[in-house]
Amino acid sequence: MLPTKSNHTKDGCVTTSSNCVIWQGPDLTCINLCKGDTVSDVVAKLATELCEILDYVNISAYDLSCLDLSVQPVSFDQLIQVIITRLCNAETAIDNIGSGGSGGGGGSSVCPDDCLINLPSCLQYINDSTGSLVITTSLTDFVQKLGVKICELQNTVGIQTDTIEQIAGDLESLETTVTIIQNSIGNLPNVNINCITGTTATQLDDAVELIATTLCELETTVENLGGDDVTQALLNQCPGLNTSNVLVGSGTMQQIDGWITNPTTVAESLSNLWLTVCDIRTAVGNILTNCCSSICNGLSIQLEISYNSISNLVSLSFTGNIPSGLTANPLNTVLTVSQSGFGGQTLSIPIQNIINGAAYTFTPSNSLNVLAPFSISGTFYADSTETSCSTSVVSIYTPSAECPVLTLSSDSSTVDYSFTSISTITNYQVQLWNSTQTTLISATSHSGTSGPITGTFSLLNSGTTYKVRIGYDLSGGSNYTYCPYTQISTTVLACIPANSATATFNIIFGG
């Protein structure tokens, strides 16, 4: 409700719309009224329900022509009374027929029990024993059913009358409540938004405005964090970092267990950053330990790992330098095989293999997945007469595979791809990116299978450049190694000229 003139306020005008006042009473499911609705909604629902009830009891809505009344009823109560009177008269006539009275013929008539009456649709019902629709009944049953319906109607009218009275009472109570709220609306409470204002008491209207302003600023900040700023931060990774050699041991950065070749999120970039920091810390630790003129400076052991799938043997080859004057202590170097989800395997490497560079082979544990990256690491210790030295021995084994040849074709709205699977246990993911490789548009996964693999990216924009790449996991998981991007453009959708037609009209004028 909009503010109107009133004699309940000092200035003669209500200062608050009923849209700003809520119903604090109970839920009224019969009219779909809920606690928390505005007074405008409450009044509208009550008024609608009241109008429907008034329509229901409006006597002008009923056709009484079949009753042939000399005096027409003017109220719903009078109509009910007319029906009851007619019903009583009908029952009296039926009793007379059965007892041989007026119209009964001495009881020789088959009525009322054998007189069949067509039931109106509202009184038809399903017979429980036969399951069929009953559309006719005896005169007695018809009158009884009619009486039951009239009683139900009378009860309904009574209930509706009580409901109308209740609604009227509720409306009066609402009007009183609205008046009280309108009179006190100027005294808004204080709320605590200390995190925004630094104070524990801020007037409600001011607090709402400050919260809205802060929310908009926060939304802008979040959009910036998820937009160009993050994209630019991801692109700030050191050029060539993936293929750069690790500072400790042998291999490249992308061979470190858990390394993500093409990070696309802050979490993935941060993961790579920590792996890089750990590599640097280990290298700096070695520098600090073996610094300067110490004999330990010349101690260096590198490890290379290879795997023979036919013999199922892992081979370790050692290179490096052990300065003269250093003696291995202990004579066996303990290395640990590690892999995500693998319990670990310990190896004891004889000093002769390290000094002579002779390969050391071992059979991997059954629970080690040799088709997924794993690392072997440990520490080599050596002593001189003056000092003790140590150096980290670490290497990461990454299964290698050639990227499959990717074939692409396109039309104005789709890009089709096909390639041949490397092996039956290799899983693939084909990704569709925008031309700048900043947005992943779609990705489709394929389980390992032999032979060609095909797919389609649909609902694309015409005349647009996209980039497609394949990721593969030799072990059948989802730790994909991604191949280079291949560029493809959809064709430009050609316009079709409008059809033309020629019409000839012959007009004949009659005289």
MILODREN-747714 format. One line per 4 residues: their letters; for each residue x, y, z of C-alpha. Coordinates in steps of 0.2 Angstrom, whole numbers. Example, Ala and Ser with C-alpha at 12.3 -4.5 7.8 and 13.67 -1.06 7.14 Angstrom:
! residues 2
as> 62/-22/39 ~ 68/-5/36;
This chain:
! residues 511
mlpt> 0/0/0 ~ 6/18/-4 ~ 5/31/10 ~ -12/39/11;
ksnh> -20/53/21 ~ -23/48/39 ~ -28/56/55 ~ -17/45/65;
tkdg> -1/55/62 ~ 4/72/67 ~ 6/78/49 ~ -9/69/42;
cvtt> 1/57/31 ~ 8/40/33 ~ 26/41/31 ~ 30/22/27;
ssnc> 24/11/13 ~ 16/-5/19 ~ 29/-14/7 ~ 41/-10/21;
viwq> 31/-19/35 ~ 31/-38/37 ~ 19/-50/44 ~ 25/-57/61;
gpdl> 10/-68/64 ~ 9/-87/60 ~ 10/-95/43 ~ -8/-97/36;
tcin> -6/-111/23 ~ -25/-110/18 ~ -21/-94/9 ~ -3/-96/6;
lckg> 2/-83/19 ~ 19/-84/27 ~ 28/-76/41 ~ 39/-62/34;
dtvs> 28/-57/19 ~ 25/-39/17 ~ 9/-31/23 ~ 5/-27/5;
dvva> 5/-45/1 ~ -5/-50/17 ~ -19/-38/13 ~ -19/-43/-6;
klat> -20/-62/-1 ~ -34/-59/12 ~ -44/-48/0 ~ -42/-60/-14;
elce> -48/-74/-3 ~ -63/-63/3 ~ -68/-59/-15 ~ -68/-78/-19;
ildy> -79/-82/-4 ~ -91/-67/-8 ~ -92/-74/-26 ~ -96/-91/-19;
vnis> -111/-85/-8 ~ -118/-73/-22 ~ -135/-79/-25 ~ -135/-71/-42;
aydl> -122/-84/-48 ~ -135/-98/-47 ~ -148/-103/-60 ~ -165/-106/-50;
scld> -176/-107/-65 ~ -179/-125/-63 ~ -187/-122/-46 ~ -201/-112/-53;
lsvq> -202/-101/-38 ~ -215/-87/-36 ~ -204/-78/-24 ~ -185/-78/-28;
pvsf> -173/-79/-13 ~ -162/-64/-10 ~ -149/-71/1 ~ -139/-87/2;
dqli> -148/-93/18 ~ -165/-91/9 ~ -158/-102/-5 ~ -153/-116/6;
qvii> -169/-115/15 ~ -179/-117/-2 ~ -168/-132/-6 ~ -171/-140/11;
trlc> -190/-136/10 ~ -191/-144/-8 ~ -181/-159/-1 ~ -193/-162/13;
naet> -208/-161/1 ~ -200/-174/-10 ~ -197/-186/5 ~ -215/-184/10;
aidn> -221/-188/-8 ~ -210/-203/-8 ~ -217/-209/9 ~ -235/-207/2;
igsg> -230/-217/-14 ~ -223/-231/-3 ~ -239/-232/8 ~ -252/-231/-5;
gsgg> -256/-213/-2 ~ -258/-199/-14 ~ -249/-203/-30 ~ -244/-220/-23;
gggs> -258/-231/-31 ~ -260/-242/-16 ~ -241/-246/-16 ~ -242/-254/-33;
svcp> -230/-242/-41 ~ -211/-248/-42 ~ -206/-231/-35 ~ -196/-225/-26;
ddcl> -183/-239/-25 ~ -185/-245/-43 ~ -186/-228/-51 ~ -169/-225/-59;
inlp> -163/-207/-59 ~ -149/-201/-70 ~ -135/-194/-58 ~ -128/-177/-63;
sclq> -109/-178/-66 ~ -105/-170/-49 ~ -114/-185/-40 ~ -107/-199/-51;
yind> -95/-211/-42 ~ -85/-227/-44 ~ -93/-243/-38 ~ -80/-251/-26;
stgs> -85/-269/-30 ~ -86/-268/-49 ~ -74/-253/-52 ~ -86/-246/-64;
lvit> -94/-228/-65 ~ -111/-227/-57 ~ -122/-214/-68 ~ -139/-219/-62;
tslt> -147/-224/-45 ~ -164/-226/-37 ~ -175/-211/-32 ~ -172/-214/-14;
dfvq> -153/-215/-16 ~ -153/-200/-26 ~ -162/-190/-13 ~ -150/-196/0;
klgv> -135/-191/-10 ~ -143/-174/-13 ~ -146/-172/5 ~ -128/-176/10;
kice> -122/-164/-3 ~ -133/-150/3 ~ -127/-153/21 ~ -109/-153/15;
lqnt> -112/-136/6 ~ -120/-129/22 ~ -105/-135/32 ~ -94/-127/19;
vgiq> -104/-110/20 ~ -102/-111/39 ~ -83/-113/38 ~ -81/-100/25;
tdti> -92/-88/36 ~ -80/-92/51 ~ -65/-89/39 ~ -72/-72/33;
eqia> -74/-67/51 ~ -56/-72/56 ~ -50/-63/40 ~ -59/-47/46;
gdle> -51/-49/63 ~ -34/-52/56 ~ -36/-36/45 ~ -41/-26/59;
slet> -26/-32/69 ~ -14/-29/54 ~ -21/-11/53 ~ -17/-8/71;
tvti> 1/-16/69 ~ 4/-5/54 ~ -1/10/63 ~ 10/6/78;
iqns> 25/3/66 ~ 22/19/56 ~ 22/29/71 ~ 38/22/78;
ignl> 47/20/61 ~ 58/36/64 ~ 67/27/79 ~ 78/15/69;
pnvn> 89/3/80 ~ 108/3/80 ~ 118/-12/73 ~ 136/-18/75;
inci> 146/-17/59 ~ 162/-14/68 ~ 172/-23/54 ~ 167/-9/42;
tgtt> 165/7/52 ~ 176/3/67 ~ 161/7/79 ~ 149/-5/88;
atql> 134/6/85 ~ 128/12/68 ~ 110/17/64 ~ 101/4/53;
ddav> 98/14/38 ~ 116/20/38 ~ 122/3/41 ~ 112/-4/26;
elia> 120/9/14 ~ 138/6/21 ~ 136/-13/18 ~ 129/-11/1;
ttlc> 144/1/-4 ~ 157/-12/4 ~ 149/-26/-5 ~ 150/-18/-22;
elet> 169/-14/-19 ~ 172/-32/-13 ~ 163/-38/-29 ~ 174/-27/-40;
tven> 190/-33/-31 ~ 185/-52/-33 ~ 181/-49/-51 ~ 199/-41/-53;
lggd> 207/-56/-44 ~ 198/-68/-55 ~ 201/-58/-71 ~ 216/-51/-80;
dvtq> 227/-49/-64 ~ 227/-67/-61 ~ 230/-72/-79 ~ 245/-60/-80;
alln> 252/-67/-64 ~ 251/-85/-71 ~ 261/-79/-86 ~ 275/-72/-75;
qcpg> 282/-89/-73 ~ 301/-90/-78 ~ 302/-93/-96 ~ 308/-110/-100;
lnts> 306/-116/-82 ~ 297/-132/-86 ~ 313/-138/-96 ~ 326/-130/-85;
nvlv> 337/-142/-75 ~ 334/-144/-57 ~ 347/-137/-45 ~ 348/-153/-35;
gsgt> 351/-170/-44 ~ 347/-172/-62 ~ 332/-170/-73 ~ 321/-155/-77;
mqqi> 309/-145/-67 ~ 294/-153/-75 ~ 300/-170/-70 ~ 298/-166/-51;
dgwi> 284/-176/-44 ~ 268/-165/-44 ~ 274/-152/-56 ~ 261/-144/-67;
tnpt> 267/-141/-84 ~ 254/-128/-89 ~ 246/-120/-73 ~ 229/-112/-76;
tvae> 224/-107/-58 ~ 232/-98/-44 ~ 233/-115/-34 ~ 242/-124/-48;
slsn> 255/-109/-50 ~ 258/-109/-31 ~ 261/-127/-31 ~ 275/-125/-44;
lwlt> 281/-110/-34 ~ 284/-121/-19 ~ 292/-135/-28 ~ 304/-122/-36;
vcdi> 308/-114/-18 ~ 311/-132/-11 ~ 323/-135/-25 ~ 332/-119/-22;
rtav> 333/-122/-3 ~ 341/-139/-5 ~ 353/-132/-17 ~ 357/-117/-6;
gnil> 359/-130/9 ~ 372/-140/-1 ~ 381/-123/-5 ~ 381/-118/14;
tncc> 387/-136/19 ~ 400/-138/6 ~ 405/-120/4 ~ 422/-113/0;
ssic> 438/-122/1 ~ 431/-138/9 ~ 435/-154/1 ~ 416/-157/1;
ngls> 414/-144/-13 ~ 420/-157/-26 ~ 408/-170/-20 ~ 394/-173/-33;
iqle> 383/-188/-37 ~ 370/-188/-51 ~ 357/-202/-53 ~ 348/-207/-69;
isyn> 333/-219/-69 ~ 327/-231/-83 ~ 314/-244/-84 ~ 314/-260/-95;
sisn> 296/-266/-97 ~ 301/-282/-104 ~ 312/-288/-90 ~ 302/-277/-77;
lvsl> 318/-270/-70 ~ 322/-253/-65 ~ 340/-248/-68 ~ 350/-234/-59;
sftg> 366/-226/-66 ~ 377/-215/-56 ~ 389/-202/-62 ~ 398/-188/-53;
nips> 414/-185/-43 ~ 421/-191/-26 ~ 436/-181/-22 ~ 452/-190/-17;
glta> 453/-191/1 ~ 435/-194/4 ~ 429/-212/9 ~ 411/-217/8;
npln> 403/-219/26 ~ 393/-230/27 ~ 399/-241/12 ~ 381/-243/7;
tvlt> 370/-228/2 ~ 351/-230/6 ~ 339/-223/-7 ~ 320/-222/-6;
vsqs> 308/-225/-20 ~ 293/-213/-18 ~ 277/-211/-28 ~ 260/-203/-24;
gfgg> 249/-216/-16 ~ 264/-228/-15 ~ 270/-235/2 ~ 288/-233/-2;
qtls> 303/-245/-6 ~ 320/-244/1 ~ 336/-248/-9 ~ 354/-251/-2;
ipiq> 366/-246/-15 ~ 384/-253/-14 ~ 398/-240/-15 ~ 406/-249/-29;
niin> 391/-245/-41 ~ 392/-227/-36 ~ 411/-226/-38 ~ 413/-236/-54;
gaay> 396/-230/-62 ~ 390/-248/-64 ~ 371/-249/-66 ~ 361/-255/-51;
tftp> 345/-264/-56 ~ 331/-270/-45 ~ 313/-276/-47 ~ 300/-263/-43;
snsl> 287/-267/-29 ~ 271/-273/-36 ~ 262/-258/-29 ~ 273/-246/-38;
nvla> 265/-239/-54 ~ 280/-239/-67 ~ 268/-230/-80 ~ 267/-215/-69;
pfsi> 281/-203/-62 ~ 291/-209/-47 ~ 306/-202/-38 ~ 322/-210/-30;
sgtf> 331/-200/-17 ~ 343/-201/-3 ~ 360/-194/4 ~ 378/-200/0;
yads> 390/-198/15 ~ 409/-197/14 ~ 422/-194/27 ~ 440/-187/26;
tets> 452/-185/40 ~ 446/-168/44 ~ 428/-167/40 ~ 412/-176/35;
csts> 403/-172/19 ~ 386/-176/11 ~ 377/-173/-5 ~ 359/-176/-10;
vvsi> 356/-190/-23 ~ 339/-188/-31 ~ 331/-191/-48 ~ 313/-192/-55;
ytps> 308/-205/-68 ~ 294/-199/-80 ~ 287/-211/-92 ~ 290/-204/-110;
aecp> 278/-206/-125 ~ 277/-196/-141 ~ 262/-185/-143 ~ 249/-193/-155;
vltl> 246/-184/-172 ~ 231/-173/-170 ~ 220/-170/-185 ~ 208/-156/-185;
ssds> 194/-150/-197 ~ 180/-137/-195 ~ 165/-128/-202 ~ 156/-113/-196;
stvd> 151/-119/-179 ~ 161/-135/-175 ~ 178/-142/-174 ~ 181/-161/-177;
ysft> 197/-169/-170 ~ 205/-187/-172 ~ 221/-196/-167 ~ 227/-213/-164;
sist> 229/-220/-146 ~ 246/-223/-139 ~ 241/-238/-129 ~ 225/-247/-122;
itny> 229/-241/-104 ~ 232/-223/-108 ~ 219/-210/-104 ~ 217/-194/-114;
qvql> 210/-177/-112 ~ 207/-165/-127 ~ 205/-147/-123 ~ 198/-132/-133;
wnst> 205/-115/-129 ~ 203/-97/-135 ~ 216/-90/-147 ~ 226/-83/-133;
qttl> 226/-99/-122 ~ 219/-89/-108 ~ 202/-97/-107 ~ 198/-116/-107;
isat> 182/-117/-117 ~ 178/-136/-117 ~ 187/-152/-113 ~ 183/-170/-117;
shsg> 190/-186/-109 ~ 193/-202/-118 ~ 197/-219/-109 ~ 212/-229/-115;
tsgp> 208/-239/-131 ~ 217/-245/-146 ~ 214/-237/-163 ~ 208/-220/-168;
itgt> 199/-208/-156 ~ 187/-195/-163 ~ 177/-181/-156 ~ 168/-164/-159;
fsll> 167/-147/-151 ~ 150/-139/-155 ~ 141/-123/-154 ~ 156/-112/-158;
nsgt> 157/-95/-166 ~ 159/-93/-184 ~ 175/-85/-191 ~ 184/-88/-174;
tykv> 202/-95/-171 ~ 204/-108/-157 ~ 218/-119/-151 ~ 217/-138/-147;
rigy> 229/-149/-137 ~ 230/-167/-131 ~ 234/-172/-113 ~ 239/-190/-110;
dlsg> 242/-201/-94 ~ 251/-217/-98 ~ 245/-225/-81 ~ 227/-223/-85;
gsny> 224/-209/-73 ~ 221/-190/-74 ~ 238/-183/-71 ~ 240/-177/-89;
tycp> 255/-173/-99 ~ 250/-160/-112 ~ 256/-159/-130 ~ 258/-143/-140;
ytqi> 243/-133/-146 ~ 237/-134/-163 ~ 227/-119/-171 ~ 211/-121/-180;
sttv> 198/-108/-186 ~ 180/-110/-189 ~ 173/-104/-206 ~ 164/-88/-209;
laci> 145/-91/-210 ~ 140/-85/-227 ~ 124/-75/-229 ~ 110/-83/-240;
pans> 102/-70/-252 ~ 83/-68/-250 ~ 72/-78/-263 ~ 63/-67/-276;
atat> 46/-70/-283 ~ 36/-62/-297 ~ 17/-61/-296 ~ 4/-57/-310;
fnii> -13/-50/-306 ~ -28/-50/-318 ~ -41/-38/-313 ~ -58/-39/-322;
fgg> -71/-26/-319 ~ -89/-32/-322 ~ -102/-20/-330;
